[in-house]
Amino acid sequence: MSSLTSSPAPRRFHAEPLVLVVRHVREVLASGASRACIEVPDPDLGRGQYPGARVGPEGALVHRSFRAWCDLAEGLSCRLLTPRAVDATHVALTFEPLGAEASWHGATSSESAPRHERYGAGSAFSALRKFEDAGFLLPWLEALGRLRLPPDARVLDLGVNRGDELETFAWFEGLQDVSFVGVDHSASALAEARARFPDARHSFHVADLNALPPELGRFDLVVSVGTLQSPGVEDHALLRKLVQEHLQPAAALVLGFPNSRFREGEVVYGARVRNLREPDLSLVVKDLSFYRRYLHQHGFRTFLGGKYDLLLTAVRGALAAE
Ligand SMILES: C[S@@+](CC[C@H](N)C(=O)[O-])C[C@H]1O[C@@H](n2cnc3c(N)ncnc32)[C@H](O)[C@@H]1O
């Protein structure tokens, strides 16, 4: 960051097309400025109007929602600072370019931990709380809300880490007594999961997903988020094994596929293919097609939702909520 220059004075926009604003912000950032600041019509002027509606004194301003500015920041791989009022009609928006991707995205992590501890307790990943971000939380609640699990359901979480997904079951009425089985190759993350879910009905296994412990048994629900595309996981074989050996006749899966990357604490939309800077959804689309086809062949209905994690929900038998 030391090569970045200070930022130029804010430029004020009124009713110019968005493409000119984008061009300006890009140019400022390309010049090496540490941030780009612009003054734009207050998004609260013209609430309820579609983008581009004329608002303000004599219709001299164009309305854009705050969400649209957040999207611009994300699209430019920037952090948007909290808008500050400038005067009665304008707010100042500041865009700061995001730094490097989180270390856990790399093929070879810069962290010194062994591969199976890349996501362990104390890792950079462990600082993340995805369910404190509405872009992860709401689709997850929607996916679980599609299911009608029996009160004594058995739930298997593959790549369970410290158990964030499992904690969410307690937020649903009637699911306080489900029992959890978690599998992960990070012993330190599983130690945290055991401390969070000390009841004897839960169990956590340090194991490779390619060699699931045979005694796991059958489950009403399998969840796996951000794990199946991990390097070294033979996910097609794993899916077959789950369906053939670990699911009840009436059963469900909720599978999460990352459609985002973390950069300097911010989530940036779009699945990335290794060594490609621009997002490319082809790999995740290909994987999802395989999963959907296989699950349909085995009697499941599927739903696809999600935002930063794409969530494939599959339900067979009586587990679908009406
Ligand atoms: C990206 S993290 C996702 C954790 C959690 N499900 C979430 O979404 O926050 C991937 C998890 O899968 C585990 N994992 C990756 N490959 C594995 C393998 N071959 N066997 C067992 N666990 C694995 C990692 O240790 C890590 O906890």
The ligand as a MOL file (V3000), in Angstrom:
LIG
                    3D

  0  0  0     0  0            999 V3000
M  V30 BEGIN CTAB
M  V30 COUNTS 27 29 0 0 0
M  V30 BEGIN ATOM
M  V30 1 C -14.0850 -23.5590 4.0710 0
M  V30 2 S -14.1770 -24.5000 5.5200 0 CHG=1
M  V30 3 C -15.9450 -24.4980 5.7740 0
M  V30 4 C -16.3020 -24.6390 7.2180 0
M  V30 5 C -17.7680 -24.4280 7.5220 0
M  V30 6 N -18.5730 -25.4920 6.9300 0
M  V30 7 C -18.2160 -23.0670 7.0170 0
M  V30 8 O -18.8350 -22.9730 5.9430 0
M  V30 9 O -17.9480 -22.0800 7.7010 0 CHG=-1
M  V30 10 C -13.8820 -26.1620 4.9230 0
M  V30 11 C -13.8410 -27.1750 6.0580 0
M  V30 12 O -13.6770 -28.4630 5.4880 0
M  V30 13 C -12.6110 -29.1280 6.1410 0
M  V30 14 N -11.9990 -30.0500 5.1380 0
M  V30 15 C -11.4870 -29.7340 3.9340 0
M  V30 16 N -11.0340 -30.8290 3.2960 0
M  V30 17 C -11.2940 -31.8770 4.1230 0
M  V30 18 C -11.0710 -33.2710 4.0400 0
M  V30 19 N -10.4820 -33.8400 2.9670 0
M  V30 20 N -11.4510 -34.0430 5.0720 0
M  V30 21 C -12.0280 -33.5020 6.1660 0
M  V30 22 N -12.2860 -32.1910 6.3160 0
M  V30 23 C -11.9210 -31.3800 5.2990 0
M  V30 24 C -11.6840 -28.0130 6.6010 0
M  V30 25 O -10.8690 -28.3830 7.6980 0
M  V30 26 C -12.6760 -26.9300 6.9860 0
M  V30 27 O -13.0970 -27.0220 8.3190 0
M  V30 END ATOM
M  V30 BEGIN BOND
M  V30 1 1 1 2
M  V30 2 1 2 3
M  V30 3 1 2 10
M  V30 4 1 3 4
M  V30 5 1 4 5
M  V30 6 1 5 6
M  V30 7 1 5 7
M  V30 8 2 7 8
M  V30 9 1 7 9
M  V30 10 1 10 11
M  V30 11 1 11 12
M  V30 12 1 11 26
M  V30 13 1 12 13
M  V30 14 1 13 14
M  V30 15 1 13 24
M  V30 16 1 14 15
M  V30 17 1 14 23
M  V30 18 2 15 16
M  V30 19 1 16 17
M  V30 20 1 17 18
M  V30 21 2 17 23
M  V30 22 1 18 19
M  V30 23 2 18 20
M  V30 24 1 20 21
M  V30 25 2 21 22
M  V30 26 1 22 23
M  V30 27 1 24 25
M  V30 28 1 24 26
M  V30 29 1 26 27
M  V30 END BOND
M  V30 END CTAB
M  END
